[in-house]
Amino acid sequence: MTTLARSAVSRGITPGRVGLVAMLIAAYGLVPFVGSDYVLDALLTPFLALALAALGLNLLTGYAGLVSLGSSAFLAVGAYAAFNCNVRLQELPLLASIVAAGLVAAAVGIVFGLPSLRLRGFYLAVSTLAAQFFVQWALTKFGWFSNNNPSGVIDAPALTLSGLTFSSAVGRYVVSLTVVVVATLLAARLLRSQVGRNFIALRDHEIAAKVIGVPLLRTKLLAFGVSSFLIGIAGVLWAFAYLRTVEPAGFNLDRSFEILFIIIIGGPASIRGAFLGAAFMVVLPLLLSRLGAALLGDVFDSGVLEMSQRIVIGALIAGILIAEPRGLISLVDRLADRIRHRLSRPLRNPTQP
């Protein structure tokens, strides 16, 4: 390592931080100007919402070792809570509504996380399905949540901050990006704290964590609360910035499995893995849809093409997990290490034998 590199590392300037700053500069300074409305609406905005939801579930499953199959329920709680804050507390700013929606989702997550005090593994995963079915039933049964709309559908209000309305594709993308960046930085800071170390100790060995003084009950409920808080905020972005009109049926069990697949594909216990897995799950179906329509559009109808896409996605997921059980992020890190190793090797002097 050169003297300049050592000096940069001593000041906290690492390649990872440089790459993060470069991505943020591109995300804020380049993408809004060169990205089309289709790219912003159909790719980047849902990618940001799903990445934040996957990050929330990764805190619970990847770091704390607690399995949940009810993530979509907390997406719905966040979306409908923010909608009601906007309808019934119109003087409340948008950012306050987003935080309030996250807190409501966190409270609901803690309630449905209570079985984790007695259950583990598969049994805990099955118990979290109660949240999925109960929330979807409640949103359909009680019209108050949808402002007495008979169908339960809500029309998300415009994104307004300090008197400025972000109704365009660029505006909704920038708001989503800002919320996701702030939430991700806070999550990363949490994981570096004692709370994050308690999560990892709980995941690695519950009895050993109890022996060394980790408060198991509080740590489990905190994991469910923080996870649901982030997923609830993701639900606000999903409803307000992406779909702009949602119904309870849109937050079904398929969405919960999609979020779970994201962290499995990207890599458990990895913040970067949540974003990489979300990119995979957002981009791949669109590519398969375009490819299938181009090659087989005249042979099969849309239903057969959709099922074919699911089969291909399932096969790809299985192949990735067989090749690398720790997810795509492990493959990316391995490739980056090889590139750094190649670049760090001294160049051979052509004059030498």
Order of alpha helices (4+ residues) and beta strands (2+ residues): alpha-alpha-alpha-alpha-alpha-alpha-alpha-alpha-beta-beta-beta-alpha-alpha-alpha-alpha-beta-alpha-alpha-alpha-alpha
